[in-house]
Amino acid sequence: MKTEQTGPCRRIDDAVGAGHLRDAVSQHAALLDVTLPLLAHSWQRDRLVLGAEGRFAVPAAGRPAGAVELALFAAERCGLVVQARGRMALSYDARELPLARAAFLACAAQGGWPIAGDERSLALLTLAERIAASEIPVLLEGPTGTGKEVLARFVHRCSRRAAGPFVAVNCAAMPEAMLEGLLFGHRKGAFTGAGEAREGLFRAADGGTLLLDEIGELPLGLQAKLLRALQEGEVLPLGDTTPVKVDVRVVACTNRTLAAEVEAGRFREDLLYRLNVFPLEIAALRERGGDIAPLAFGMLLRHACRAGMPGWIGAEALRLLESHTWPGNVRELENVIRRAILLAGDADAIAPEHIVFDRPVRGLPNASGEGRGVTLPVSILSGDAKLSQVAFASEAEAILAALERHGGRRAATARSLGISERTLRYRLASMRESGLIAAGART
């Protein structure tokens, strides 16, 4: 039954879709009146079911699909608890509404949806939701670790293809010959080791979305075949002579500037134009500070906050997080939160002393006094280092030494270290993000 209330409670009713619990939630109007307007998207608003003091009213139409139930409690001791799948409890102090707002936004996004509180991110999601309604390819650009795959899944879930498959492949993860067979499929006997036919990921994603992560790493030969698949809506499996029709939406991700890759001759201009109909750029985390607190609470929900183990992040700790530059973006934030959870132990909340960042770096000269391209944390140089920091820095030194021995050849370097090329790529990327490789170092 719709109410005729005005003010905060009227907006609460509008946001949760019914007038149920209006008396119970009216006591939380100070929180909800400033937070619910941020849930302007139907994918958030339609899934949220609010309760108060542990009580929920059953909507006349039943629980919405993928519902998130959130019980609100006014309390002096703040905490988040995951009570069951899709049901959480938020206890908050009305004197600390900014923290409660961040925790609320994290709860509302549970179920694999993007977590956003910054105006820039909210505007990006609004645009992505509109683009999702079309059938055009989508190009997602942004630094490593900013959440491009999360946004790709969001585009899929907001599209008419949501009931279809979502298939993801990392274009940097395997050699060209294997990648071609993986993408387009192959007939039995098409190449050595092809003991049986494979349909390929394009056909596996038929009726849905195919995410091509790190598309800037795609070899030029495969770029031409990808262009044809996009233009003609068909793929030619290896060893076959008859193209196969596919109905696939392609979402491509890259941490490179593809226009610069075109200028360097490493990316096809015609493929860029095909993908670049409406690019979406995800900013580095340091440029969207309003996301840091909600993301931190979202990671707390993911890695702690189990039943009987409430979790919280104190105001001072959040201020410390918001002051960091986050060279590793969201991935680095998750590492910091997971580390803080362990350090906090049985504490009521994560405090500043539980927040441990990667230390600032400075160059370490080699025996000849010249920089090697590896930089080590100041704390390691002074002997005040944690074991994990020493191990990470030592690993970086070993990897760069092996690269130097093998003339920069990654395949030979990976073999000598006993790891895969894919693992080597990820280790190098992590080293760059952490500042352990100088910007001009050859890798």
JONORQUI-V420846 format. One record per pair of residues at least 4 apart in sequence whose C-alpha atoms are under 6 Angstrom apart, sorted by the first residue. I is the first residue (numbers start at 1). J is the second residue. D is the distance in whole Angstrom. If there is no record, write none. Layout:
# JONORQUI-V420846
i-><I:I>
j-><J:J>
d-><D:D>
This chain:
# JONORQUI-V420846
i-><1:2:3:5:6:8:8:9:13:13:13:15:22:24:25:29:32:39:39:42:47:47:47:48:48:49:50:50:50:51:51:51:51:52:52:53:54:68:68:69:70:70:70:71:72:73:74:74:75:75:75:76:78:78:79:79:79:79:80:80:80:80:80:81:81:81:81:81:81:82:82:82:82:83:83:83:92:97:100:102:102:103:103:106:106:106:106:109:109:116:116:117:117:118:118:118:125:128:132:132:132:133:137:137:137:138:139:139:139:139:139:139:140:140:140:140:141:141:141:141:142:142:142:143:144:145:145:145:146:146:156:157:161:164:164:165:165:166:166:167:167:168:168:169:170:171:171:171:171:172:173:180:181:181:182:183:183:183:184:184:184:185:185:185:185:186:186:186:186:187:187:188:188:188:188:189:189:190:199:201:205:205:206:206:206:207:207:208:209:209:209:210:211:211:212:213:213:214:214:215:216:227:228:229:229:229:233:233:234:234:234:235:235:236:261:261:262:262:262:262:272:285:286:286:291:300:301:305:305:305:312:313:313:314:314:314:317:317:327:328:328:340:340:340:343:344:344:359:360:361:361:361:362:363:364:365:365:365:366:373:373:373:374:374:375:379:379:380:380:390:402:403:403:404:410:411:414:414:414:431:431:432:432>
j-><19:19:19:10:10:29:33:26:17:18:19:45:26:52:52:33:36:44:45:46:64:67:68:67:68:69:69:70:71:55:56:70:71:71:72:73:71:86:87:87:87:88:89:89:90:91:91:92:91:92:93:93:91:92:91:310:311:312:89:90:305:310:311:88:89:305:306:307:310:88:305:306:307:87:88:307:100:101:104:293:294:294:297:115:294:297:298:113:115:121:291:290:291:288:290:291:129:132:155:158:159:159:250:251:275:251:251:252:253:275:276:279:253:279:280:281:253:254:255:281:255:281:282:255:255:329:330:331:329:330:162:162:208:207:208:205:208:208:209:205:210:210:211:212:213:213:214:215:218:217:422:184:185:186:200:200:201:202:200:235:237:198:199:200:237:197:198:237:238:197:239:194:195:196:197:194:195:239:203:205:209:210:246:247:248:247:248:248:248:249:250:250:251:252:252:252:253:253:254:254:254:271:232:233:234:235:245:246:244:245:246:243:244:243:266:267:266:267:268:269:276:329:325:326:295:304:305:309:310:311:349:349:350:349:350:351:351:352:433:332:433:344:354:355:354:350:354:377:377:376:377:378:375:375:375:369:370:371:370:437:438:441:436:437:436:384:385:384:385:394:413:408:413:408:414:421:419:420:421:436:437:436:437>
d-><6:5:6:5:5:6:5:6:6:5:5:6:6:6:6:5:5:6:6:5:6:4:6:6:5:5:6:5:6:5:5:6:4:5:5:5:6:5:6:5:6:5:6:5:5:5:6:6:6:5:5:5:5:4:5:5:5:5:6:5:6:5:5:6:5:5:6:6:5:4:6:5:6:6:5:5:6:6:6:6:4:6:5:6:5:6:5:5:6:6:5:5:5:6:4:5:6:6:5:6:5:5:5:6:6:5:6:5:6:6:6:5:5:6:5:6:6:5:6:5:5:6:5:5:6:5:5:5:6:5:6:5:5:5:4:5:5:6:5:6:5:6:4:5:5:6:6:6:6:5:5:6:5:6:5:5:5:6:5:6:5:5:5:4:5:6:5:5:4:4:6:6:6:4:4:5:6:5:6:6:6:6:6:5:5:5:6:6:6:5:6:5:5:6:5:6:5:5:5:6:6:6:6:5:5:5:6:6:5:4:5:5:5:4:5:5:6:5:6:6:6:5:5:6:6:5:5:5:5:5:5:5:5:6:6:6:5:4:6:5:5:6:5:5:6:6:6:6:6:6:4:6:5:4:5:5:5:4:6:6:5:5:5:5:5:5:5:6:5:6:6:5:6:6:6:6:5:6:6:5:6:6:5>
